[in-house]
Amino acid sequence: VGRIVDFPDGMPKEIRVRSLRVVIVRLGDRVYALSALCSHARLPLAGYPGSPIKPYPVRDECITCPFHGARFDVTNGKVVRQPFTSEWNEEHPFLGRLQSKLLFFNRRAEDMQTYPVRIEAGDVIVGLPR
């Protein structure tokens, strides 16, 4: 999917492989791959390029959805924090408090799909389903 140096350390970057949207996360010499769309509302974990909604730096091996605050462990895709927590809503009045009222019917995130990754001679190789 690219050279390891093509992926910024600690920042999610979305790529397209075949028909799949995949987010790549590099943490030093380790690389992880997950589905690029948050399981809560199917919005991109890496934000929208050119928009004010930017990706959050990966913290404690967790990626944060920039839209509603859900957090996922990049090593296994498990939900670490559900969307619209009180902390998120206070920090993000529009994206949190207002949208949590509009999206009252969909408040849960599910675990994310992860993909195996290996690095060969500086190249990042992601195993995708056939």
C-alpha positions in Angstrom: 0.0 0.0 0.0 3.0 2.3 0.2 6.4 2.9 1.8 6.5 3.1 5.6 7.8 6.7 5.3 4.7 7.6 3.3 2.6 7.3 6.5 3.0 10.1 9.1 4.0 8.7 12.5 1.0 8.8 14.9 -1.5 10.2 12.4 -4.2 8.1 10.6 -4.1 8.2 6.9 -6.8 6.9 4.6 -6.0 4.9 1.5 -8.0 3.0 -1.0 -7.1 -0.6 -1.9 -9.3 -2.2 -4.5 -12.8 -1.1 -3.4 -11.9 -0.9 0.3 -11.3 2.3 2.3 -8.5 1.5 4.8 -6.9 3.7 7.4 -3.2 3.1 8.1 -1.7 4.1 11.4 2.1 4.1 11.8 3.4 4.1 15.4 7.2 4.2 15.0 8.2 1.0 13.2 4.8 -0.7 13.8 1.9 -0.3 11.3 -1.8 -1.1 11.7 -4.6 -1.2 9.3 -8.4 -0.8 10.1 -11.5 -0.1 8.2 -11.5 3.6 7.4 -15.1 4.3 8.3 -16.1 4.6 12.0 -18.5 1.8 13.0 -20.8 4.3 14.7 -21.9 6.5 11.7 -19.7 5.3 8.8 -17.7 8.6 8.7 -14.0 8.6 7.9 -11.6 8.2 10.9 -9.0 10.3 9.0 -11.4 13.2 8.6 -12.2 14.9 5.3 -9.1 16.3 3.4 -9.5 20.1 2.8 -12.2 20.4 5.5 -12.0 21.7 9.0 -12.6 18.2 10.3 -9.1 16.8 10.6 -7.8 13.5 12.1 -6.8 13.3 15.7 -3.3 12.1 16.6 -3.3 8.5 17.8 -3.0 8.4 21.6 -2.4 5.4 23.8 -2.6 3.2 20.7 -6.2 4.5 20.1 -7.6 6.2 17.0 -10.4 8.8 17.7 -13.3 9.4 15.3 -13.1 13.2 14.7 -16.9 13.5 14.2 -18.4 12.0 17.4 -15.4 11.0 19.6 -15.6 7.2 19.5 -12.2 5.6 20.2 -10.8 2.3 18.9 -7.7 0.3 19.8 -5.6 0.2 16.6 -4.0 -3.1 17.6 -7.3 -5.1 17.7 -10.1 -2.8 16.6 -11.9 -2.9 20.0 -14.1 0.0 21.1 -12.4 1.9 23.9 -14.8 4.8 24.2 -18.4 5.1 22.8 -19.4 8.2 20.9 -20.9 11.3 22.5 -19.3 10.9 26.0 -19.8 13.9 28.3 -16.1 14.7 28.0 -16.3 14.8 24.1 -19.6 16.8 24.2 -18.1 19.5 26.4 -15.0 19.8 24.3 -16.9 19.8 21.0 -20.2 21.7 21.5 -21.4 21.3 17.8 -20.0 17.9 17.0 -20.9 16.6 20.4 -23.9 18.1 22.2 -25.9 19.2 19.2 -25.3 16.1 17.1 -25.9 13.7 20.0 -29.5 15.1 20.1 -29.9 14.7 16.4 -28.4 11.2 16.3 -30.1 9.9 19.4 -31.1 6.7 17.6 -27.5 5.6 16.9 -25.3 6.0 20.0 -23.2 2.9 19.9 -20.0 2.0 18.1 -19.0 -1.6 17.3 -15.5 -3.1 17.1 -13.7 -2.2 13.9 -12.4 -4.5 11.2 -8.6 -4.8 11.3 -6.3 -6.2 8.7 -2.9 -7.9 9.1 0.1 -5.8 8.2 3.7 -6.7 7.5 6.7 -4.6 6.4 9.1 -5.9 3.8 12.1 -3.8 2.8 10.3 -0.6 3.9 7.1 -1.5 2.0 3.8 -1.7 3.9 1.8 -4.8 2.9 -1.8 -5.2 4.1 -3.7 -8.5 3.9 -7.3 -7.9 2.7 -10.1 -10.3 2.2 -10.6 -11.8 -1.2 
